[in-house]
Amino acid sequence: RDSFPEDHVPVQEPFAIAVGCADSRVPLRMLFGSVVNDLFEVRVAGQVLADECVGSIEYALHHLPSVKTIVVLGHSDCGAVRAAVDNYLDPCCLTTEEMSSGFRSLVNHMLGAILQSDRSLQIVAAETNTPLSPEQYQACLLEAVVAINAATIAHRIAYLTAKQGRDDLKVVYGVYDLLSHGIVHPSNEPQDPSWQLGLVEAPATSADVTTTALAACRAAIASPARTSDQPSNHHAGCC
């Protein structure tokens, strides 16, 4: 502290809260062209919104008036999401270590997004008459869950900020693709089932979350899932 006097410590003035995965391949600060003191980062595997994460966001909202944006960023081929999806499709697939209370907490936090994705994927596959093998179904489900998990978390955070009267805040979400290094989101146009570049505003209502889930599933079916690792050996059920 002698070499860094207290009166020289900079005031915390981030312009955004970034909620992201702990994955080392997702450099939040670099992605948004930020420097020190630009981002208030909340990072945990699968960017799940556990109580501690909510508390961190609430702290920033109460004490850091400089914050004007909240970004929720998922990423492709997320190991935590993959483990949660594998466990959903085959509850016996997790190892003893992965069945720990801490890891189970991560899986439980993602269950809602997985269930929504599964229902939506079956609807989209049926309405488009798209037969999917077990392997294809699993790959599409994983890709959809990553996006829906991020969108659902953004929706919950938007609700939280509204309750606190922070109507000045903008909440957005997206998915960082590990191969292209771009940030994408599912197109909400049923006639255009694709991944669009950039961040997008959080779903405002529960109905919007459902629409986003269907859009993510359409995009996942329309474009082959791109992963940086080999696919898992666990198989999904067909539509």
C-alpha positions as CSV (number, residue, x, y, z in Angstrom):
1,R,0.0,0.0,0.0
2,D,3.0,2.3,0.5
3,S,3.6,2.2,-3.3
4,F,-0.1,2.6,-4.1
5,P,-1.5,5.3,-1.7
6,E,-5.1,5.0,-0.9
7,D,-6.0,8.4,-2.3
8,H,-4.7,7.2,-5.7
9,V,-6.9,4.1,-5.9
10,P,-9.3,4.7,-8.8
11,V,-13.0,4.8,-8.2
12,Q,-14.9,1.9,-9.6
13,E,-16.7,3.2,-12.7
14,P,-17.7,0.3,-15.1
15,F,-20.1,1.1,-17.9
16,A,-21.4,-2.4,-18.0
17,I,-22.0,-5.6,-16.0
18,A,-20.9,-8.6,-17.9
19,V,-22.4,-12.0,-16.9
20,G,-20.4,-14.8,-18.5
21,C,-19.1,-18.3,-18.2
22,A,-15.8,-18.9,-16.4
23,D,-14.5,-20.7,-19.5
24,S,-10.9,-19.5,-20.2
25,R,-11.6,-19.3,-23.9
26,V,-14.1,-16.5,-23.5
27,P,-12.2,-13.3,-22.8
28,L,-15.0,-10.9,-21.9
29,R,-12.9,-7.8,-21.7
30,M,-11.2,-8.4,-25.0
31,L,-14.4,-9.2,-26.8
32,F,-15.9,-5.8,-25.8
33,G,-12.7,-3.8,-26.4
34,S,-12.6,-2.9,-22.8
35,V,-9.8,-1.9,-20.4
36,V,-9.4,-1.9,-16.6
37,N,-12.5,-0.5,-14.8
38,D,-14.8,-0.8,-17.8
39,L,-16.6,-4.0,-16.9
40,F,-18.0,-5.4,-13.7
41,E,-17.6,-9.1,-14.4
42,V,-19.7,-11.9,-12.9
43,R,-18.3,-15.2,-14.1
44,V,-19.3,-18.7,-13.2
45,A,-19.5,-22.0,-15.2
46,G,-22.6,-21.9,-17.5
47,Q,-23.1,-18.2,-16.4
48,V,-25.8,-19.6,-14.1
49,L,-27.7,-17.1,-12.0
50,A,-27.0,-18.5,-8.5
51,D,-27.8,-16.4,-5.4
52,E,-24.2,-15.2,-5.2
53,C,-24.4,-14.0,-8.8
54,V,-27.6,-12.1,-8.2
55,G,-26.1,-10.6,-5.1
56,S,-23.1,-9.4,-7.1
57,I,-25.4,-7.8,-9.7
58,E,-27.5,-6.2,-7.0
59,Y,-24.3,-4.8,-5.4
60,A,-23.2,-3.2,-8.7
61,L,-26.7,-1.8,-9.3
62,H,-26.8,-0.2,-5.8
63,H,-23.2,1.1,-5.7
64,L,-22.1,1.7,-9.2
65,P,-24.3,4.4,-10.9
66,S,-22.0,4.4,-13.9
67,V,-23.4,1.0,-15.1
68,K,-25.8,1.5,-18.0
69,T,-25.8,-1.9,-19.7
70,I,-25.9,-5.5,-18.6
71,V,-24.6,-8.2,-21.0
72,V,-25.3,-11.9,-20.6
73,L,-22.9,-13.9,-22.8
74,G,-23.1,-17.7,-23.3
75,H,-20.7,-19.5,-25.6
76,S,-20.7,-22.4,-28.0
77,D,-19.5,-25.8,-26.8
78,C,-19.9,-24.9,-23.1
79,G,-18.7,-27.8,-21.0
80,A,-21.0,-27.0,-18.1
81,V,-24.0,-26.9,-20.5
82,R,-22.9,-30.0,-22.2
83,A,-22.7,-31.9,-18.9
84,A,-26.1,-30.6,-17.9
85,V,-27.6,-31.7,-21.2
86,D,-25.9,-35.1,-21.1
87,N,-27.3,-35.6,-17.6
88,Y,-30.8,-34.7,-18.7
89,L,-30.7,-37.1,-21.6
90,D,-29.0,-39.9,-19.6
91,P,-29.2,-39.3,-15.8
92,C,-26.6,-42.1,-15.2
93,C,-23.9,-40.4,-17.3
94,L,-22.3,-38.3,-14.7
95,T,-19.2,-39.5,-12.8
96,T,-19.0,-39.6,-9.0
97,E,-17.0,-36.3,-9.0
98,E,-19.7,-34.6,-11.2
99,M,-22.4,-35.7,-8.8
100,S,-21.0,-33.4,-6.1
101,S,-23.4,-30.9,-4.5
102,G,-21.6,-28.0,-6.1
103,F,-21.8,-29.4,-9.6
104,R,-25.3,-30.6,-9.1
105,S,-26.2,-27.0,-8.3
106,L,-24.9,-25.9,-11.7
107,V,-27.0,-28.6,-13.4
108,N,-30.1,-27.7,-11.5
109,H,-29.8,-24.0,-12.5
110,M,-29.8,-24.9,-16.2
111,L,-32.7,-27.4,-16.0
112,G,-35.4,-24.9,-16.9
113,A,-33.5,-23.8,-20.1
114,I,-33.0,-27.5,-21.0
115,L,-36.6,-28.4,-20.6
116,Q,-37.7,-25.4,-22.7
117,S,-35.2,-26.2,-25.3
118,D,-36.3,-29.9,-25.5
119,R,-40.0,-29.0,-25.9
120,S,-39.2,-26.3,-28.5
121,L,-36.8,-28.6,-30.4
122,Q,-39.5,-31.2,-30.7
123,I,-42.1,-28.6,-31.9
124,V,-39.7,-27.2,-34.5
125,A,-38.6,-30.6,-35.8
126,A,-42.3,-31.7,-36.1
127,E,-43.5,-28.5,-37.8
128,T,-40.6,-28.5,-40.3
129,N,-40.8,-32.3,-40.8
130,T,-37.1,-32.7,-40.0
131,P,-36.1,-36.1,-38.8
132,L,-33.1,-36.0,-36.4
133,S,-30.9,-38.9,-35.5
134,P,-30.1,-39.2,-31.8
135,E,-26.7,-37.6,-32.4
136,Q,-28.2,-34.8,-34.4
137,Y,-30.9,-34.2,-31.8
138,Q,-28.3,-34.0,-29.0
139,A,-26.1,-31.5,-31.0
140,C,-29.1,-29.3,-31.8
141,L,-30.3,-29.4,-28.2
142,L,-26.9,-28.4,-26.9
143,E,-26.6,-25.5,-29.3
144,A,-30.2,-24.3,-28.5
145,V,-29.7,-24.6,-24.7
146,V,-26.6,-22.4,-24.8
147,A,-28.7,-19.6,-26.4
148,I,-31.8,-20.2,-24.4
149,N,-29.9,-20.3,-21.1
150,A,-28.4,-16.9,-21.9
151,A,-31.7,-15.4,-23.0
152,T,-33.5,-16.7,-19.9
153,I,-30.9,-15.3,-17.6
154,A,-31.1,-12.0,-19.4
155,H,-34.9,-12.0,-19.0
156,R,-34.5,-12.6,-15.3
157,I,-32.0,-9.9,-14.9
158,A,-34.2,-7.4,-16.8
159,Y,-37.0,-8.3,-14.4
160,L,-34.7,-7.7,-11.4
161,T,-33.6,-4.3,-12.7
162,A,-37.1,-3.2,-13.4
163,K,-38.1,-4.1,-9.8
164,Q,-35.3,-1.9,-8.6
165,G,-36.6,1.0,-10.8
166,R,-33.6,1.0,-13.0
167,D,-35.4,1.7,-16.3
168,D,-32.3,3.4,-17.6
169,L,-30.5,0.1,-17.9
170,K,-30.3,-1.9,-21.1
171,V,-30.1,-5.7,-20.7
172,V,-28.8,-7.7,-23.7
173,Y,-27.6,-11.2,-24.4
174,G,-25.7,-13.2,-27.1
175,V,-23.6,-16.3,-27.7
176,Y,-19.9,-16.2,-28.4
177,D,-18.9,-18.7,-31.1
178,L,-15.6,-20.2,-30.2
179,L,-14.8,-21.0,-33.9
180,S,-15.8,-17.8,-35.7
181,H,-15.0,-15.6,-32.6
182,G,-18.3,-13.7,-33.4
183,I,-21.2,-13.0,-31.1
184,V,-24.6,-14.2,-32.4
185,H,-28.2,-14.5,-31.4
186,P,-31.1,-16.5,-33.0
187,S,-33.2,-14.7,-35.6
188,N,-36.8,-14.1,-34.4
189,E,-38.1,-14.4,-38.0
190,P,-39.6,-17.9,-38.5
191,Q,-38.9,-17.5,-42.2
192,D,-35.2,-16.9,-41.5
193,P,-33.9,-19.7,-39.2
194,S,-30.4,-18.5,-38.6
195,W,-27.9,-17.0,-36.2
196,Q,-27.6,-13.2,-36.5
197,L,-24.5,-11.3,-35.6
198,G,-24.4,-9.1,-32.5
199,L,-26.2,-8.8,-29.1
200,V,-29.9,-8.5,-28.8
201,E,-32.2,-7.2,-26.1
202,A,-33.4,-9.6,-23.4
203,P,-36.8,-11.1,-23.9
204,A,-39.3,-8.8,-22.2
205,T,-42.0,-11.4,-21.3
206,S,-42.4,-15.1,-20.8
207,A,-44.0,-15.3,-24.2
208,D,-40.9,-13.7,-25.7
209,V,-38.7,-16.3,-24.0
210,T,-40.8,-19.0,-25.7
211,T,-40.5,-17.3,-29.0
212,T,-36.7,-17.0,-28.5
213,A,-36.5,-20.7,-27.6
214,L,-38.3,-21.7,-30.9
215,A,-36.0,-19.3,-32.8
216,A,-32.9,-20.9,-31.3
217,C,-34.1,-24.4,-32.2
218,R,-34.9,-23.4,-35.8
219,A,-31.4,-21.9,-36.1
220,A,-29.8,-25.0,-34.5
221,I,-31.6,-27.3,-37.0
222,A,-30.9,-25.0,-40.0
223,S,-27.2,-24.8,-39.4
224,P,-25.1,-27.7,-38.2
225,A,-23.8,-27.3,-34.6
226,R,-20.2,-26.1,-34.6
227,T,-18.1,-27.4,-31.7
228,S,-14.5,-27.2,-30.9
229,D,-14.4,-30.5,-29.1
230,Q,-15.4,-34.0,-30.1
231,P,-19.1,-34.8,-29.5
232,S,-20.1,-36.7,-26.4
233,N,-20.8,-40.4,-26.5
234,H,-24.2,-40.0,-24.8
235,H,-27.2,-40.2,-27.1
236,A,-30.4,-38.2,-27.1
237,G,-33.9,-39.3,-27.8
238,C,-35.3,-38.7,-31.3
239,C,-38.3,-36.6,-32.0
